Amino acid sequence: MDQIDRRSRTWRRRQARRAEIISRLGGEGGLTAHQRELVDLLVGLGQLVEQFQAKMAAGQEIDAERYLSAVKEQRRVIGELDLPKASAPLPNIRERLAAASA
C-alpha cells in the first residue's frame, strides 16, 4: 500500500468507502484492530467485485469462479462485521458503473 498514489481517484474512492463503513460501525474509536482489518479487507473486496462487474458490463469475459469467490468472501466479511442495514436505497449497477467511470 506504500506505493499507491494517494492522489488518484481510486485511492480517494477507497478512502471514502472505508470512511462510510467505519461510520456505519460507529466510528474509528470504537473498532478493534480485527474490525479495522476486516474493514480494509471489505474495501479491497468491494473494489475487486466492482472491477469484475465493470468488465461484465463492458461485455468482456471474466473468470466466473473468481468473481463468485470474491462475492462470497465479501458477503462473509459483511456478515462478520455485522454492518447495519443502509437507510438509503443502494445504488444499482448502472449507478455504480457511472460512478466508477467518473
Secondary structure, 3 states (H helix, E strand, C coil): CCCCCCCCHHHHHHHHHHHHHHHHCCCHHHCCHHHHHHHHHHHHHHHHHHHHHHHHHCCCCCCHHHHHHHHHHHHHHHHHHCCCCCCCCCCCHHHHHHHHHC
